[in-house]
Amino acid sequence: MILFVADLHLSPRSPGATALFLAFLAGRARQAEALYILGDLFEAWIGDDDIGAPYHASIVTALRAAADSGLAINLLHGNRDFLLGPDFAAAAGVRLLADPTVLSTAEWQFVLSHGDALCLDDATYMAFRTQVRDPAWQAALLAKPLAERRALAAQMRAASAASQRGQAAPYTDLQPAAIDDFLRAHGYATFIHGHTHQPATHDHIVDGIHVERWVLTDWHEDRGECLVWNGVALEREAIPPTS
C-alpha cells in the first residue's frame, strides 16, 4: 500500500492540521509501505539551520519515528518549502526526490510532481519560481541571518495572501497543453500532483491514450485526505479529525 499527500502547509498557526498530520503519521501511515509527500509540507521553510525550532523539531521527530517504524517517506519540494535540504532529510529520515519523479510498481506506473512547474499561464508566478529555484539565489538567502529570513518569509506569505484575497480560484491551474506534453514525455503514466488546491480526478486523452490525473487535496484545520494505491486502484481516503 502506498499513500500520497500534498499541501499540508504546516505551521504553528495551523494547530488543527498539525494534529491531524501527527496522528496520521503515528497511525494510518504506518499501515503502508511508503508515503509520498508531494510538496508544501510546510507553509514556509527558511533553511535547515531552523530545524531546532520547537515546532519544526516536533514535526521532524514524528517523521523520524514513522520512518524508524518501517515507513518509507519520500518528499518533493513545493513552492513554499523549496529550501528543504539534506540536513532536514537526514534528521527526519525522509528521502528528497526530484520533481518530477516516476514511480513504478509491480502493477502500475505513476509520475509524481508538486504541479506548479506546469502553471505556465501565470507568468508572474513562473518568474518567481525560476528565481527561488536558482542555486545562487538560494545560497544568498541562506547566508542571511535567521531573523532576517523569518521576516522575509512573513512578507512573502502576506504578499501571497493579499494576491489571493477575493479570488474564486486563488491558485492558477496547470496549462492544458503543458499537461499533454508532460504526460507524453512520461510515457502516459498516471499523473498525481498537488499545488492547485483544486482536488479532482481528470481524464485526459493524449495521442488516443486515456490517462488519469489525480489532484491531491490540500489540508485544513479540520480535515485532511490521502490518496491510497492498494495495488489495484487509487482511492481517496479522509483523515478523521483528532478527538
C-alpha positions in Angstrom: 0.0 0.0 0.0 1.3 3.5 -0.9 -0.1 6.8 0.4 0.1 10.2 -1.3 -0.5 13.6 0.4 0.3 17.2 -0.5 -0.2 20.8 0.6 -0.4 20.4 4.3 1.1 23.9 4.8 2.1 23.1 8.4 3.0 25.9 10.7 2.4 26.9 14.3 -0.6 28.9 13.0 -2.3 25.6 11.9 -2.6 23.6 15.1 -5.5 21.6 13.8 -3.8 20.5 10.6 -0.7 19.7 12.6 -2.6 17.5 15.0 -4.2 15.7 12.0 -0.8 15.1 10.4 0.9 13.9 13.6 -2.0 11.4 14.3 -1.8 10.3 10.6 2.0 9.6 11.0 1.5 7.7 14.2 -1.4 5.7 12.9 -2.8 5.3 9.4 0.5 5.9 7.6 2.3 3.1 9.4 -0.1 0.6 7.8 1.5 1.5 4.4 4.9 0.6 3.0 5.5 4.1 1.6 4.3 7.7 1.9 4.9 10.3 -0.7 4.5 14.0 0.3 4.2 15.9 -2.9 5.3 19.4 -1.8 4.3 22.1 0.7 4.6 20.0 3.8 5.4 23.3 5.5 3.8 26.7 5.0 7.4 28.1 4.9 10.9 26.7 5.3 13.7 29.2 5.7 16.6 26.8 5.9 17.8 23.6 7.6 19.5 25.6 10.3 16.0 26.4 11.6 15.4 22.7 12.3 15.9 23.1 16.0 12.9 25.5 16.4 10.4 23.7 18.7 7.7 23.4 16.2 9.9 22.1 13.4 11.6 19.7 15.9 8.2 18.2 16.7 7.5 17.5 13.0 11.0 16.1 12.4 10.6 13.8 15.5 7.3 12.5 14.2 8.6 11.9 10.8 11.7 10.1 12.2 9.5 7.9 14.4 7.4 6.9 11.4 10.4 6.2 9.3 12.0 4.1 12.1 8.9 2.1 12.2 9.5 0.9 8.7 7.6 3.5 6.6 9.5 4.8 3.6 8.8 8.5 3.5 9.6 10.4 0.3 9.3 14.1 -0.2 9.1 16.6 -3.1 9.7 20.3 -2.7 6.7 22.6 -3.0 6.5 26.3 -3.8 6.6 27.0 0.0 9.3 24.7 1.2 11.8 24.7 -1.6 14.7 25.2 0.8 14.2 21.8 2.5 17.7 20.2 2.3 19.8 17.3 3.2 20.1 18.1 6.9 16.3 18.1 7.2 16.1 14.8 5.3 18.7 13.1 7.4 17.2 14.2 10.7 13.6 13.3 9.6 14.5 10.0 7.9 13.0 11.0 4.6 14.2 10.9 1.0 14.1 14.1 -1.1 13.0 13.4 -4.6 13.4 15.2 -7.9 10.4 16.9 -9.4 9.0 15.1 -11.4 9.6 11.6 -10.2 8.4 8.4 -11.9 7.1 5.7 -9.5 6.9 2.2 -11.0 5.2 -0.5 -9.0 4.6 -4.1 -10.0 1.1 -3.2 -11.1 1.3 0.3 -12.5 3.3 3.4 -13.3 2.8 6.9 -11.9 4.5 10.3 -12.4 4.6 12.5 -9.3 5.0 16.3 -9.1 4.1 19.2 -7.0 2.5 20.6 -10.1 3.5 24.2 -10.0 6.0 23.8 -12.9 3.1 23.4 -15.3 1.2 26.6 -14.3 2.7 28.3 -17.4 -0.2 30.7 -17.8 0.8 32.5 -14.6 3.8 34.5 -15.9 4.3 36.3 -12.5 4.5 33.0 -10.6 6.7 31.3 -13.1 9.2 34.2 -12.9 9.1 33.8 -9.1 9.6 30.1 -9.3 12.6 30.5 -11.6 14.2 33.0 -9.2 13.7 30.9 -6.0 14.9 27.7 -7.5 18.1 29.3 -8.7 21.0 27.9 -6.6 22.8 31.2 -6.4 19.7 33.0 -5.2 19.1 30.2 -2.6 22.7 30.5 -1.4 22.4 34.2 -1.0 19.2 33.8 1.0 20.6 31.1 3.3 23.6 33.4 4.0 21.3 35.9 5.7 20.7 35.7 9.5 17.7 33.5 10.6 15.8 36.5 11.9 16.1 38.3 8.5 14.9 35.2 6.7 11.9 34.8 9.1 10.9 38.4 8.3 11.3 37.8 4.6 9.2 34.7 4.8 6.5 36.6 6.7 6.5 39.3 4.0 6.2 36.7 1.2 3.2 35.0 3.0 1.5 38.3 3.4 2.0 39.2 -0.2 0.7 35.8 -1.3 -2.4 36.1 0.8 -3.1 39.6 -0.5 -2.8 38.5 -4.1 -5.3 35.6 -3.5 -7.8 37.6 -1.5 -11.2 37.7 -3.2 -10.3 35.3 -6.0 -12.6 32.4 -6.7 -9.7 30.2 -7.6 -6.6 31.7 -6.0 -4.2 29.1 -7.5 -3.7 29.1 -11.2 -4.4 25.7 -12.8 -2.0 23.7 -14.9 -1.8 24.7 -18.6 -3.7 22.1 -20.7 -1.1 21.9 -23.5 1.7 21.6 -20.9 -0.2 18.7 -19.3 -0.5 16.8 -22.6 3.2 17.3 -23.3 4.1 16.2 -19.7 2.0 13.0 -20.0 3.5 12.3 -23.4 7.1 12.8 -22.1 6.4 10.4 -19.2 5.0 7.5 -21.1 1.3 8.3 -20.4 1.8 7.4 -16.7 -1.0 8.2 -14.2 -0.2 11.8 -13.0 -0.5 12.7 -9.3 0.1 16.2 -8.1 -1.0 18.9 -5.7 -0.4 22.7 -5.6 -3.7 23.9 -7.1 -5.9 23.2 -4.1 -8.5 22.0 -6.6 -8.8 18.3 -5.8 -10.3 16.3 -8.7 -9.7 13.4 -10.9 -9.3 14.3 -14.6 -9.4 12.1 -17.7 -7.0 13.1 -20.5 -6.9 11.6 -24.0 -3.3 12.1 -25.3 -2.4 10.6 -28.7 -5.5 8.5 -28.4 -4.4 7.1 -25.0 -6.6 7.6 -21.8 -4.5 9.0 -18.9 -5.8 9.8 -15.4 -4.6 12.9 -13.5 -5.3 13.0 -9.8 -5.1 16.3 -8.0 -4.5 15.9 -4.2 -6.5 17.7 -1.6 -5.0 20.5 0.5 -5.2 20.0 4.3 -7.3 22.2 6.6 -7.6 22.7 10.3 -10.5 20.2 10.5 -9.8 17.8 7.6 -7.1 16.1 5.6 -7.0 13.5 2.9 -4.6 10.9 1.5 -4.7 9.1 -1.8 -4.2 5.4 -1.5 -2.8 2.9 -4.0 -3.8 -0.5 -2.9 -2.2 -2.4 -5.8 -5.4 -2.4 -7.8 -6.8 1.1 -7.8 -6.4 4.6 -6.4 -8.9 5.7 -3.8 -9.3 8.9 -1.8 -9.4 8.5 2.0 -10.4 11.1 4.5 -8.2 11.7 7.6 -10.5 11.6 10.5 -10.3 14.6 13.0 -8.4 14.0 16.2 -10.6 13.7 19.3 
